[in-house]
């Protein structure tokens, strides 16, 4: 991973509470202007990692560098970091303008200049009509915009966001995702964002670090994390997944030939991380997303086709999720658009399940 000119570097970062390792050796590098999301379930170490970057927790071991400057043992207020919390952390006795200008005041900026700069960022987040209001007079979304403007007003080297949209309803959350991403791109911000929301991670990030038990289970662009995960945990945690048990017959550098029970052989993509763990006749699983599977006929042009029958269906609006049983008894889910594809199918109907070679990935069991 390239580190030349990195905006943030973590080197074997650890945080232990007696014998319990909340973070057990996290290393990563983030380039200037990139948006990184730390994603994982509760207890995975993502917030602990963020708090160590912010300077609110002392690492047990490891090193933190911001713009190539070691900051591991430097106080939080000297790290040139902007922070956005889920609970907003606004001063209730201050107006919007005074809240946003507060970091500038603490840095000794003259009052007039501070208010002008605060007004600029208040306009950036679309709150110029609310500049004189107090936090209690604002909605949750408006308060979060104030918190965002306050974090950006002093042009920090790094912006940290700890589940900032967790308290908002879905519609407002989607709107704020777009606004935060636009600001990040327009201002060239370097952001580290913590969430357990997979959709936020996929739609906003340049890089995603999926965390499990205090370690990074996978690191890369969102598309890679979603479409070609490194391991079964990542595949199962991100989005909806099918895992089809199989036995590997043959393998080369990029692909494997695998038998799915007595249904027949299929050809699937071979991730590098699976090559060392899968050998001929070894039990493995084929990972494939429901939207990558197709209900088809024997004549349809898919590289892999397995005989199956429909056992259930769930209407989703724009699509239907079919539960389908393969000939060997394994069940998979197939997500099918409701317009323009194929004849109607219902429970009890026979069909084939098809997919293209690169849409199925062999993973360790």
Phi, psi and omega in degrees: 000126183293139180235357181297122180072018184296140176284329180215134173228132171246130182237105178049047183289133182224149172215114181246143171246097191055245183267354182272126180263100177290322173227127194240026178126068183261125176232132175198166178222137182234129181277156178304136178083004179268154178248111180253132173249129169269112187240138176174169178288172176302136179085006183278344178106005185291315180289323176300318177299315180298317182294329175289321176298320182289338183095010179274343176231140178272127178295148172286330178197166178101181187221144176238129176234132175243121186051043177067012178257122178298126181233010187308321184246021178263140182300152185304317186287354178254010184265356180059053183238137170262139186232134176237124183256160177295325183268013174073315178056043177274155176277115186294336183270001181250147173289172176304312181301315182292324176298313183291324182282348187304314179300327179289320177300317181293339179265008175080018178286138180303146187304314182298313180296320180297317181291323178295317179292321177298317179299322179301315182282332173298320176293324179301324181262009172074032183241022184301331180285350185246014188301330183263002181277162176261158183308322181295343180266007183245155173285171179300317179296322179292320177297322179293326176295321177298314179299322179294314179299320180296324180288336185260344193298332182260015177053061182291158177292331186214138177246126179250135181230119182257095181044056188292340184253008186297333183267001184263154176288167189300315183297315180291326179298316178296320179296317181291327175303313180296318182293318179296316180296319179297315178299317181299317180289313183299321184264357181066036185285146169261121190234137166243123191235131179253132177201159168253002182272112184296322181297317177302314182298317184288323187275336188256338196267152164269327177223145177235132171249109178274123185252144178213125176051044174081008180231160173274114180280331179199146180219129179169185176296151181305318182298318178295316180300320184282313190271332182220066183295155183283333186206174186292324178301311182297316180300320182281333182280326183264113174071189178271143187221150167246138174236112183257117180292141184206172172238131181285127177266310181217158176207149172233201186294327188241340187223161176226147171257123186229146177262130177258094183051228175257020180281334183129179182264148177227156178249127186225162179289143182248109176286146181303323182293341180266344187299320182286338186258355182240127177227172182307132179071007178281142177284126179220183175230149173261123177263129176209136181287148178303325181284349178267349175272152182226137171275120192217182176251167179300338183271349180291149189268073171245144183296324181239133177220133179232138179291141185202176173218148181280131179242350179187161179211146178230123180281127183247002183101277180277350182208169173237134177263114180264136169262123190232136179256124176286167184297335180269006176098347178289146179249142176228163177248136181237123179262118187237126176304149184272358179230132166086004182230111167072171179280156178300144177229147183220163178309134182099341181287141174276146179202182170240146173256121183237153173202158179278154186308312186284355179271351176248134184237130177280129179233158174295144181290000000 
